[in-house]
Amino acid sequence: MTITELQASIDALKRAKYSGVKRVQYTDRAVEYNSFADVDKALRDAEAELSTLQATAAAGFTLASHSRD
């Protein structure tokens, strides 16, 4: 998944959680979780994966510095 797709999944999971429903509608599919604990676990997993992707993307950047001596 891309960072954008993961963020959309996280947003959908949060909406479901705060609305008190266990059914999450994604762009192309819907998932019915068995419990709110399962929703929380899916949210934690998605957030961890997003964090990993963001760290990997950030590691690919190199900043150049210049000085005039």
N, C-alpha and C positions, 0 to 999 in steps of 0.2 A: 504494500500500500504506500501511497505517497503521503507526504506530510499533510497536504490539503485533505486527502481522503480520511486520514486518521483524525484530523481535527473535526471533520464533519461527523464522524462516528462518535467522537467524544461528546460533541454538542448534542447529538441525538440521544445518547445514553443519559446525559445530564437532564435533558428535557423530560425523559421518561421517569427518571428517578424523582425529580422534584414535582412531577405531576401525579406521582403515586401509581404509575402503571408499569407493567412488566413487558409490554409489547413495544418494541423499538422499530420505527419505520426508517429505513435507509432509502437512498435514491431508487435502488432497483430491487429491494427486497425488504421483508419484515421478519423480525425475530421475536418470538415469544419466550421469555425467560421463565424458568420454573419458580424463581423466588427473587426477592429484592437483593438477597445476598449474591445471587448470580449476576444481577445487573451491576452491583458494586464491583464484583470481581472482573467483569468485562471492562468496566470503566478503568479500574486500576491497571489492567493489562494493556489497554489501549494507551493510557497516559504514559506507561513505562516504555512502550514501543515508540511513541512519539518523542519522548525524551532522548531515546537512543538515536533515532533518526536525526533529530536536531543537533545532537552532539557530533554525530558523524559529518553532517553537513558543515558545521562550524569548524571542524578540524581541517577541512579542505581549504580554508581561507588562510592566506598569508599576507600580512600587512608589510609593506615596504616602508622603511624610514630613511630619511635623508638628512644629512647635516652639512652645514657649511663651516668648515674649520678655517 
